Amino acid sequence: SLDISQRGLLAVGYGSKTEIWSDALTAKAQAPYMSHRSPGCSLQNLEFCPYEDVLGMGHSKGFSSIVVPGAGEPNFDTME
């Protein structure tokens, strides 16, 4: 599963592992910005929360979330 945050971070989920890549869309990265394992779980889906530094992950045992510093856009539109 793949998702891109508002600030351009790329989340890649496979098996029980999730990796967050910084600047993956503009340059070749050598190592992930962050990595997270969910032992005993099979990752199904992942998605960044808009305007938050949070990544939600749906897996075989339910739902988990992790904090990803710098993922969300800090300014939101208050004119709506």
C-alpha positions, 0 to 999 in steps of 0.5 A: 500500500502507498500514500503521499502526505501533504508535505511529500512524504511517501508511506510504503506498507508491505507485509508487517512493515511500514516505511516512510520516505522523505523526498522520495518523489524528487531524489533517490533516497538511501534510507527511509526517514522512519520505519515501523513494524507491526509484528503478527499483523498483515498490513491492508491499507495506510493513509495520512490524516490531512493537516495532522502528523499522523499515519493510519494503518489498517491491518489484520488485527484492526487499526493502528496509528503512528506519529510522523513528524512533518507529514501534515500541512501546518496551515489549514483554510479557515475561510470555509 
